[in-house]
Amino acid sequence: MKKIILVLLVICVSSAFTTIMVYPIDGYEYTGIKRLKRLELIKSGEIVEKSTLPEGAFKSYADIKLNLREKASDSLHCFFKESPAFQQEISNLFRGLDKSYSLTILDITNLYQIKYAHRNETYGYQPGSVGKLAVLIGLFDQLAKIYPDDFDKRIQLLKTKVVTSGVWGLTDEHTIPIYNIETKKLVKRQVTASDSFSLFEWADHMVSVSNNGAASIVWREVLLMQAFGEKYPELTEEEALTYFKTTERKVLTDIGNDVVNIPLRDLGITTDEWRLGSFFTRGANTYVGDKGGSIGTPLGIMKFLVQLEQGNVVDAQSSLEMKRLLYMTDRRIRYAQSPALKDAAVYFKSGSLYKCDRSKGEECGKYKGNVQNFMNSVAIVEHPDGTNYLVVLMTNVLRKNSASDHMYLAANIDKLIKK
């Protein structure tokens, strides 16, 4: 025990809706994500369409920064020291509510007076689409292995490597935005087996509109990166299909599980704090099985947010690029929809999963499950006045759409921090 305390003292020394669009509007030239070109044209007036974007959605991709870089060498536990007064104020917001609400929050407005509060932070929830963040981490982890010394080549691969959906992208009801630059026409529809997009665009579809098919496709490519290594950039789709058809299912399942979970362990996130056990579409199960189940906790996901802001998720450039992919540039939902955040830059991922048993004779419906009703919000909030904080809110309130609760808590948390 004395040894552990000594180590902690040493390493704690500071280094003195379902449709959400993300990524900064001016990012088309850098990423090749076509829908961003449309947003640029709307902003410039070349396409006449009323903008409904909040003020906080207009940051340039070059203006997005990591907030904890000067504390990049600080150990995680340094950030998770409870601030008694702050803790009491946060706890008061949940007075009268049961244990179906869990939260971690880190106020990083003043880097020399960081404040942490929590509620049931180790409770496990089905992460739903928040689990797609693990796929995003896995993607940048593999890119770094292919091009360890050249970040520009990683971005170029994301921008130029085009892959086709196949069965992996099927069975998801979420639509994706498909913009034709020549005709300037936007279509929103479900993914088809013949759809082809760059890795950057598939990743954007995965995070922005939370498309399950896109998530399975990105995860597939992460698996292939691990399997083929430096040969991946030249890998053809025919070679990839042959690999999946000729490789034992258990081998594919193990590799698929490792590429999204080992990077979490490397971040000090335990299997009980956050893990991902199954692809997001039935089409993916043609080749890859489930393993280990999925779980998320407010503490585990907060560990990711802290290290993202430190620049320690893969490396600083990868952390920044992931943060850009989380930046919201369209209609906000749930926690992020709070009017209190309209002027703030919000980096956001939401996830939900519900289950109904209609034999109980209880009210039950979409986002109103009576067996399970998970709703999760993960957010980085940056106000123009320099107020910055990280939030992970996870709930399982049965028979109720918790979106309004998330929005209500967002307003009150923001008010408390800014007072």
C-alpha positions as a printed NumPy array, in Angstrom:
array([[  0.   ,   0.   ,   0.   ],
       [  2.872,   2.39 ,   0.855],
       [  4.434,   1.638,  -2.506],
       [  1.192,   2.444,  -4.324],
       [  0.827,   5.751,  -2.471],
       [  4.409,   6.696,  -3.301],
       [  3.873,   5.959,  -6.984],
       [  0.677,   8.032,  -7.003],
       [  2.461,  10.972,  -5.416],
       [  5.161,  10.863,  -8.048],
       [  2.954,  10.536, -11.125],
       [  0.435,  13.096,  -9.908],
       [  2.867,  15.951, -10.348],
       [  1.489,  18.254, -13.033],
       [  3.375,  19.008, -16.198],
       [  3.175,  22.736, -15.211],
       [-33.411,  13.074, -33.103],
       [-31.103,  10.866, -34.113],
       [-29.481,  13.061, -36.766],
       [-26.507,  15.021, -35.562],
       [-23.884,  16.438, -37.889],
       [-20.338,  16.734, -36.652],
       [-16.939,  17.918, -37.855],
       [-16.248,  21.636, -38.472],
       [-18.057,  23.122, -41.474],
       [-14.851,  24.244, -43.201],
       [-13.311,  20.76 , -43.156],
       [-14.147,  19.593, -46.695],
       [-10.771,  20.269, -48.312],
       [ -8.971,  18.6  , -45.416],
       [-11.19 ,  15.52 , -45.111],
       [-13.059,  15.073, -48.39 ],
       [-16.322,  14.642, -46.432],
       [-18.779,  15.858, -49.078],
       [-21.632,  16.965, -46.821],
       [-19.293,  19.578, -45.345],
       [-19.015,  21.221, -48.766],
       [-22.778,  21.746, -48.742],
       [-22.607,  23.391, -45.318],
       [-19.828,  25.661, -46.6  ],
       [-22.002,  26.713, -49.552],
       [-24.985,  27.399, -47.28 ],
       [-22.797,  29.497, -45.004],
       [-21.407,  31.482, -47.961],
       [-24.876,  32.028, -49.441],
       [-24.192,  30.096, -52.658],
       [-26.898,  27.643, -51.619],
       [-29.937,  29.526, -50.355],
       [-31.219,  27.678, -47.33 ],
       [-32.079,  29.003, -43.91 ],
       [-29.437,  28.016, -41.406],
       [-30.681,  26.666, -38.098],
       [-27.23 ,  26.13 , -36.654],
       [-26.568,  27.51 , -33.163],
       [-23.758,  29.999, -32.722],
       [-21.586,  27.343, -31.14 ],
       [-21.471,  25.318, -34.367],
       [-19.302,  27.669, -36.416],
       [-15.799,  26.955, -35.166],
       [-13.134,  26.406, -37.799],
       [-11.372,  23.054, -37.692],
       [ -8.134,  24.982, -37.144],
       [ -9.602,  26.622, -34.023],
       [-10.347,  23.375, -32.204],
       [ -7.79 ,  22.731, -29.497],
       [ -7.1  ,  20.19 , -26.766],
       [ -7.764,  21.718, -23.362],
       [ -5.461,  19.633, -21.181],
       [ -2.244,  19.546, -23.216],
       [ -0.244,  21.277, -20.48 ],
       [ -1.313,  18.476, -18.153],
       [ -0.526,  15.719, -20.633],
       [  1.795,  13.897, -18.218],
       [ -0.6  ,  13.974, -15.261],
       [ -1.914,  10.612, -14.128],
       [ -5.655,  10.012, -14.435],
       [ -6.256,   9.81 , -10.699],
       [ -5.091,  13.421, -10.396],
       [ -8.282,  14.505, -12.169],
       [-10.658,  12.357, -10.13 ],
       [-10.216,  13.873,  -6.704],
       [-13.65 ,  14.804,  -5.429],
       [-14.229,  18.52 ,  -4.838],
       [-16.516,  18.563,  -1.745],
       [-18.421,  21.801,  -2.413],
       [-18.81 ,  21.045,  -6.123],
       [-19.862,  17.493,  -5.286],
       [-22.582,  18.73 ,  -2.951],
       [-23.958,  21.099,  -5.555],
       [-24.066,  18.37 ,  -8.214],
       [-25.63 ,  15.906,  -5.782],
       [-28.391,  18.425,  -5.037],
       [-29.449,  18.333,  -8.695],
       [-30.345,  14.659,  -8.304],
       [-32.211,  14.973,  -5.03 ],
       [-35.256,  12.699,  -5.075],
       [-34.039,  10.701,  -8.097],
       [-33.227,   7.007,  -7.864],
       [-30.073,   5.181,  -8.882],
       [-31.158,   5.108, -12.532],
       [-29.088,   8.288, -13.036],
       [-25.291,   8.148, -13.12 ],
       [-22.81 ,  10.883, -13.941],
       [-19.241,  12.071, -13.967],
       [-18.384,  15.723, -14.524],
       [-15.048,  17.501, -14.692],
       [-14.843,  21.299, -14.664],
       [-11.589,  22.24 , -16.417],
       [-12.265,  25.971, -16.716],
       [ -9.36 ,  26.709, -14.393],
       [ -6.59 ,  24.196, -15.049],
       [ -5.102,  24.923, -11.634],
       [ -8.388,  24.346,  -9.84 ],
       [ -9.993,  21.431, -11.655],
       [-13.199,  20.245,  -9.993],
       [-14.627,  16.718, -10.162],
       [-18.011,  15.357,  -9.091],
       [-19.756,  12.067,  -9.645],
       [-22.863,   9.99 ,  -9.019],
       [-22.902,   6.189,  -9.253],
       [-19.872,   6.546, -11.512],
       [-19.028,   2.819, -11.582],
       [-22.543,   1.604, -12.445],
       [-22.571,  -0.333, -15.708],
       [-24.923,   0.588, -18.553],
       [-25.472,  -0.697, -22.076],
       [-23.56 ,   2.032, -23.944],
       [-25.548,   1.842, -27.184],
       [-24.071,   4.134, -29.814],
       [-21.598,   5.602, -27.324],
       [-19.731,   2.347, -27.986],
       [-18.881,   3.717, -31.438],
       [-16.279,   5.879, -29.744],
       [-14.331,   2.662, -29.078],
       [-14.388,   1.941, -32.82 ],
       [-13.109,   5.466, -33.49 ],
       [-10.258,   4.94 , -31.031],
       [ -9.462,   1.594, -32.667],
       [ -9.332,   3.254, -36.096],
       [ -6.745,   5.842, -35.065],
       [ -4.8  ,   3.228, -33.125],
       [ -4.409,   1.112, -36.258],
       [ -3.58 ,   4.105, -38.467],
       [ -0.717,   4.914, -36.1  ],
       [  0.603,   1.37 , -36.452],
       [  0.53 ,   1.537, -40.253],
       [  2.165,   4.985, -40.407],
       [  3.883,   5.436, -37.009],
       [  5.936,   8.454, -38.06 ],
       [  3.717,  10.188, -40.61 ],
       [  0.382,  11.635, -39.518],
       [ -0.188,  13.229, -42.936],
       [ -0.208,   9.763, -44.499],
       [ -2.812,   8.64 , -41.96 ],
       [ -5.078,  11.528, -42.973],
       [ -4.43 ,  10.824, -46.648],
       [ -5.443,   7.19 , -46.172],
       [ -8.655,   8.257, -44.422],
       [ -9.384,  10.643, -47.286],
       [ -8.539,   8.442, -50.258],
       [ -9.187,   4.835, -49.226],
       [-12.68 ,   4.045, -50.556],
       [-14.468,   0.907, -49.365],
       [-17.847,  -0.622, -50.153],
       [-20.513,  -1.519, -47.627],
       [-21.373,  -5.094, -48.591],
       [-23.498,  -6.948, -46.037],
       [-21.721,  -5.199, -43.15 ],
       [-23.695,  -1.991, -43.58 ],
       [-27.145,  -3.548, -43.794],
       [-30.115,  -3.731, -41.392],
       [-29.844,  -0.228, -39.913],
       [-32.815,   2.143, -39.982],
       [-30.677,   5.269, -39.564],
       [-30.184,   7.248, -42.785],
       [-26.977,   8.882, -44.002],
       [-26.583,  12.213, -45.856],
       [-25.323,  11.751, -49.419],
       [-24.35 ,  14.993, -51.145],
       [-23.598,  15.271, -54.859],
       [-21.136,  18.109, -55.306],
       [-21.82 ,  18.473, -59.043],
       [-25.616,  18.65 , -58.819],
       [-25.628,  20.164, -55.315],
       [-28.355,  17.719, -54.305],
       [-28.618,  16.162, -50.868],
       [-30.288,  12.782, -50.348],
       [-30.847,  11.065, -47.02 ],
       [-31.384,   7.302, -47.156],
       [-30.362,   4.02 , -45.587],
       [-27.062,   2.381, -46.467],
       [-27.161,  -0.109, -49.339],
       [-24.709,  -2.935, -50.012],
       [-23.268,  -1.082, -53.024],
       [-22.536,   2.194, -51.219],
       [-18.893,   3.254, -51.361],
       [-17.33 ,   6.023, -49.315],
       [-13.893,   6.987, -48.051],
       [-12.84 ,   5.904, -44.571],
       [-13.265,   9.511, -43.449],
       [-16.851,   9.605, -44.725],
       [-17.763,   6.245, -43.185],
       [-16.295,   7.456, -39.872],
       [-18.325,  10.66 , -40.184],
       [-21.505,   8.669, -40.88 ],
       [-20.711,   6.545, -37.813],
       [-20.275,   9.481, -35.453],
       [-22.48 ,  12.208, -36.94 ],
       [-25.736,  10.431, -37.749],
       [-24.778,   7.442, -35.589],
       [-25.313,   5.029, -38.475],
       [-24.884,   1.457, -37.257],
       [-23.941,   0.184, -40.696],
       [-21.149,   2.736, -40.974],
       [-19.892,   1.698, -37.529],
       [-19.693,  -1.962, -38.572],
       [-17.902,  -0.987, -41.799],
       [-15.314,   1.138, -39.973],
       [-14.837,  -1.664, -37.443],
       [-14.369,  -4.12 , -40.326],
       [-11.628,  -1.92 , -41.767],
       [ -9.937,  -1.655, -38.363],
       [ -9.929,  -5.461, -38.21 ],
       [ -8.388,  -5.599, -41.695],
       [ -5.734,  -3.056, -40.713],
       [ -4.701,  -5.316, -37.857],
       [ -4.685,  -8.388, -40.083],
       [ -2.772,  -6.893, -43.032],
       [ -0.69 ,  -4.198, -41.345],
       [  1.395,  -2.123, -43.742],
       [ -0.178,  -3.962, -46.684],
       [ -3.628,  -2.604, -45.829],
       [ -3.465,   0.613, -47.91 ],
       [ -3.166,  -1.453, -51.114],
       [ -5.625,  -4.153, -50.007],
       [ -8.341,  -4.756, -52.605],
       [-11.938,  -5.507, -51.744],
       [-11.615,  -8.896, -53.443],
       [ -8.658,  -9.763, -51.201],
       [-10.565,  -8.581, -48.143],
       [-13.595, -10.72 , -49.029],
       [-11.383, -13.756, -49.586],
       [ -9.816, -13.179, -46.172],
       [-13.202, -13.144, -44.454],
       [-14.415, -16.22 , -46.317],
       [-11.316, -18.288, -45.635],
       [-10.455, -17.289, -42.06 ],
       [-11.924, -19.179, -39.122],
       [-14.832, -17.339, -37.508],
       [-13.287, -17.545, -34.029],
       [-10.076, -15.957, -35.291],
       [-12.02 , -13.09 , -36.861],
       [-14.077, -12.661, -33.696],
       [-10.977, -12.518, -31.502],
       [ -9.21 ,  -9.996, -33.749],
       [-12.345,  -7.886, -34.043],
       [-12.76 ,  -7.823, -30.284],
       [ -9.109,  -7.015, -29.625],
       [ -8.84 ,  -4.048, -32.003],
       [-11.527,  -2.053, -30.173],
       [-10.893,  -3.225, -26.618],
       [ -7.107,  -3.362, -26.233],
       [ -6.79 ,   0.393, -26.968],
       [ -9.204,   1.006, -24.074],
       [ -7.057,  -1.113, -21.754],
       [ -4.014,   0.859, -22.909],
       [ -5.841,   3.951, -21.624],
       [ -6.252,   2.391, -18.186],
       [ -9.942,   1.662, -18.721],
       [-10.844,  -1.754, -17.28 ],
       [-13.155,  -4.325, -18.864],
       [-15.791,  -3.541, -16.247],
       [-15.565,   0.173, -16.969],
       [-15.988,   0.017, -20.749],
       [-15.936,  -2.758, -23.299],
       [-17.466,  -3.475, -26.685],
       [-18.545,  -7.005, -27.511],
       [-20.6  ,  -7.007, -30.7  ],
       [-20.783,  -5.316, -34.081],
       [-23.653,  -2.919, -34.72 ],
       [-25.41 ,  -4.774, -37.569],
       [-26.618,  -8.306, -38.212],
       [-24.849,  -8.216, -41.57 ],
       [-21.493,  -8.187, -39.779],
       [-22.422, -11.398, -37.993],
       [-22.107, -13.181, -41.323],
       [-18.401, -13.367, -40.549],
       [-17.769, -12.178, -36.983],
       [-19.368, -13.314, -33.724],
       [-20.052, -11.576, -30.424],
       [-17.684, -11.783, -27.483],
       [-17.795, -10.534, -23.915],
       [-20.831,  -8.279, -24.095],
       [-20.853,  -4.474, -24.027],
       [-20.843,  -2.201, -21.009],
       [-20.048,   1.405, -20.221],
       [-19.683,   3.404, -17.033],
       [-19.481,   7.157, -16.475],
       [-16.019,   6.702, -14.967],
       [-14.652,   4.607, -17.821],
       [-15.853,   6.985, -20.514],
       [-14.664,  10.021, -18.547],
       [-11.195,   8.458, -18.501],
       [-11.336,   8.56 , -22.299],
       [-12.471,  12.214, -22.415],
       [ -9.699,  13.326, -20.066],
       [ -7.016,  11.569, -22.085],
       [ -8.496,  12.874, -25.319],
       [ -8.094,  16.433, -23.994],
       [ -4.593,  15.596, -22.782],
       [ -3.678,  14.387, -26.27 ],
       [ -2.95 ,  10.906, -24.946],
       [ -5.44 ,   8.855, -26.984],
       [ -2.966,   7.293, -29.45 ],
       [ -1.109,  10.631, -29.758],
       [ -1.839,  14.35 , -29.715],
       [ -2.648,  14.647, -33.432],
       [ -4.971,  11.643, -33.343],
       [ -6.688,  12.982, -30.221],
       [ -7.298,  16.305, -31.942],
       [ -8.693,  14.644, -35.053],
       [-11.077,  12.537, -32.982],
       [-12.238,  15.643, -31.163],
       [-12.945,  17.326, -34.515],
       [-15.042,  14.344, -35.535],
       [-17.132,  14.835, -32.39 ],
       [-17.773,  18.545, -32.995],
       [-21.479,  19.175, -33.6  ],
       [-22.422,  21.238, -36.666],
       [-26.128,  20.594, -37.036],
       [-29.319,  20.085, -35.047],
       [-28.599,  19.125, -31.468],
       [-30.452,  16.497, -29.464],
       [-30.89 ,  15.37 , -25.858],
       [-28.242,  16.825, -23.539],
       [-26.752,  18.992, -26.287],
       [-30.145,  20.499, -27.164],
       [-30.289,  22.579, -24.007],
       [-30.711,  26.285, -24.862],
       [-28.038,  26.994, -22.27 ],
       [-25.482,  25.511, -24.668],
       [-26.505,  27.321, -27.872],
       [-23.447,  29.573, -27.877],
       [-21.09 ,  26.81 , -26.766],
       [-19.028,  24.507, -28.916],
       [-20.27 ,  21.011, -28.09 ],
       [-18.396,  17.792, -28.855],
       [-20.955,  15.087, -28.404],
       [-21.96 ,  11.449, -28.711],
       [-25.275,  10.061, -27.619],
       [-26.467,   6.485, -27.359],
       [-29.657,   4.679, -26.448],
       [-31.083,   1.187, -26.276],
       [-34.537,   0.156, -25.114],
       [-36.388,  -3.129, -24.677],
       [-40.112,  -3.709, -24.264],
       [-42.191,  -6.48 , -22.732],
       [-45.735,  -5.72 , -23.808],
       [-47.113,  -8.689, -21.867],
       [-46.792,  -6.569, -18.717],
       [-49.601,  -4.3  , -19.845],
       [-47.414,  -1.231, -19.21 ],
       [-46.748,   1.754, -21.424],
       [-43.822,   0.949, -23.673],
       [-42.465,   2.367, -26.913],
       [-39.485,   3.931, -28.651],
       [-37.095,   5.291, -26.004],
       [-39.691,   4.242, -23.395],
       [-38.662,   0.652, -22.683],
       [-40.149,  -1.098, -19.673],
       [-37.391,  -3.735, -19.421],
       [-34.411,  -1.593, -20.379],
       [-34.343,   2.056, -21.364],
       [-30.749,   3.233, -21.61 ],
       [-29.948,   6.773, -22.691],
       [-26.42 ,   8.135, -22.549],
       [-24.843,  11.508, -23.275],
       [-21.109,  12.177, -23.599],
       [-20.138,  15.818, -24.034],
       [-17.297,  18.3  , -24.016],
       [-18.676,  21.827, -23.588],
       [-16.658,  24.943, -24.435],
       [-18.22 ,  28.382, -23.868],
       [-16.902,  31.581, -25.474],
       [-16.115,  32.957, -21.993],
       [-13.646,  30.102, -21.368],
       [-15.935,  27.915, -19.284],
       [-15.008,  24.352, -20.241],
       [-16.164,  21.04 , -18.82 ],
       [-16.589,  17.342, -19.583],
       [-19.76 ,  15.368, -18.835],
       [-20.831,  11.728, -19.017],
       [-24.493,  11.186, -18.129],
       [-25.945,   7.66 , -18.275],
       [-29.532,   6.768, -17.366],
       [-31.882,   3.796, -17.348],
       [-35.272,   5.273, -16.462],
       [-38.026,   2.856, -17.46 ],
       [-41.144,   3.84 , -19.41 ],
       [-39.944,   7.388, -19.992],
       [-38.111,   9.186, -22.784],
       [-35.223,  10.641, -20.791],
       [-34.22 ,  13.17 , -23.452],
       [-35.982,  15.939, -21.516],
       [-34.212,  14.901, -18.308],
       [-30.851,  15.066, -20.071],
       [-31.679,  18.529, -21.424],
       [-32.901,  19.72 , -18.014],
       [-29.767,  18.463, -16.278],
       [-27.596,  20.059, -18.975],
       [-29.099,  23.474, -18.246],
       [-28.714,  23.132, -14.495],
       [-25.189,  21.753, -14.642],
       [-24.181,  24.59 , -16.961],
       [-25.747,  27.179, -14.662],
       [-24.024,  25.692, -11.636],
       [-20.589,  25.702, -13.283],
       [-20.925,  29.211, -14.703],
       [-22.278,  30.881, -11.567]])
